[in-house]
Amino acid sequence: MTLEEKDKSSRISKLFSALQSPIRLKILEILSETKRPLHIAAVSRELAIDYAALYRHVEILQEIGLLEVFDVGRSRVLNIARPDELKRLLMASEAL
């Protein structure tokens, strides 16, 4: 296996590892349904989980490139980074 193949495998593994969490999938679902950026506190309330716990999930999704986090004053706003790719990925998973 070449270095490039190992790197590709590693990225794919990180993606699937990040998406194995029902909370992370729900975060993406909420943001996809609204079709607009949402304040992280609003997502925290919607999921009824602690802000700090939610932010740990957000960091993982941000690390794999699915979420963008913007600082707006003292607040943080979440947005889907690649909505078309996410939609295709979720559609493919439903077809399995």
C-alpha positions in Angstrom: 0.0 0.0 0.0 1.4 3.4 -1.0 1.6 6.4 1.3 -1.2 8.0 -0.7 -3.4 5.0 -0.3 -2.8 4.9 3.4 -3.6 8.6 3.7 -6.9 8.1 1.7 -7.8 5.2 3.9 -7.0 7.2 7.0 -9.3 10.1 5.9 -12.1 7.7 5.1 -11.7 6.0 8.4 -11.9 9.3 10.3 -15.0 10.2 8.3 -16.9 7.0 9.2 -15.6 7.2 12.8 -17.0 10.7 13.2 -20.3 9.7 11.6 -20.8 6.7 13.9 -22.2 8.9 16.6 -26.0 9.4 16.6 -25.5 12.9 18.2 -23.2 14.0 15.4 -25.6 12.8 12.8 -28.4 14.6 14.6 -26.3 17.8 14.6 -25.9 17.5 10.8 -29.6 16.7 10.3 -30.7 19.8 12.3 -28.4 22.1 10.3 -29.4 20.5 7.0 -33.1 21.0 7.7 -32.8 24.6 8.6 -30.6 25.4 5.6 -29.0 28.3 7.5 -26.3 28.7 10.1 -27.5 28.1 13.7 -26.2 29.3 17.0 -24.5 26.5 18.9 -26.7 27.1 22.0 -29.8 26.6 19.8 -28.5 23.2 18.7 -27.6 22.4 22.3 -31.1 23.2 23.4 -32.7 21.2 20.6 -30.7 18.1 21.5 -31.0 18.7 25.2 -27.3 18.2 25.8 -24.7 20.3 27.6 -23.0 23.0 25.5 -19.5 21.7 26.3 -20.5 18.1 25.3 -22.0 19.4 22.1 -19.0 21.4 21.3 -16.8 18.3 21.6 -18.9 16.7 18.9 -18.8 19.9 16.8 -15.0 19.9 16.9 -14.9 16.4 15.5 -17.3 17.3 12.6 -15.2 20.4 12.0 -12.0 18.5 11.9 -13.3 16.2 9.1 -14.5 19.2 7.2 -18.3 18.7 7.5 -19.0 21.7 9.7 -17.8 25.3 9.8 -17.8 27.3 13.1 -17.9 31.0 13.0 -17.3 33.3 15.9 -20.0 36.1 16.0 -19.1 38.3 18.9 -19.0 36.0 21.9 -21.1 33.4 20.2 -20.4 30.5 17.9 -22.5 29.8 14.8 -22.5 26.4 13.1 -23.0 25.8 9.3 -22.7 22.8 7.1 -19.4 23.2 5.2 -20.2 21.0 2.2 -23.9 20.5 2.0 -24.0 18.7 -1.4 -21.4 16.2 -0.4 -23.1 15.5 2.9 -26.4 15.0 1.1 -24.9 12.5 -1.3 -23.1 10.7 1.5 -26.3 10.4 3.5 -28.3 9.3 0.5 -25.7 6.6 -0.3 -25.9 5.3 3.3 -29.7 5.0 3.1 -29.3 2.9 -0.1 -27.1 0.3 1.7 
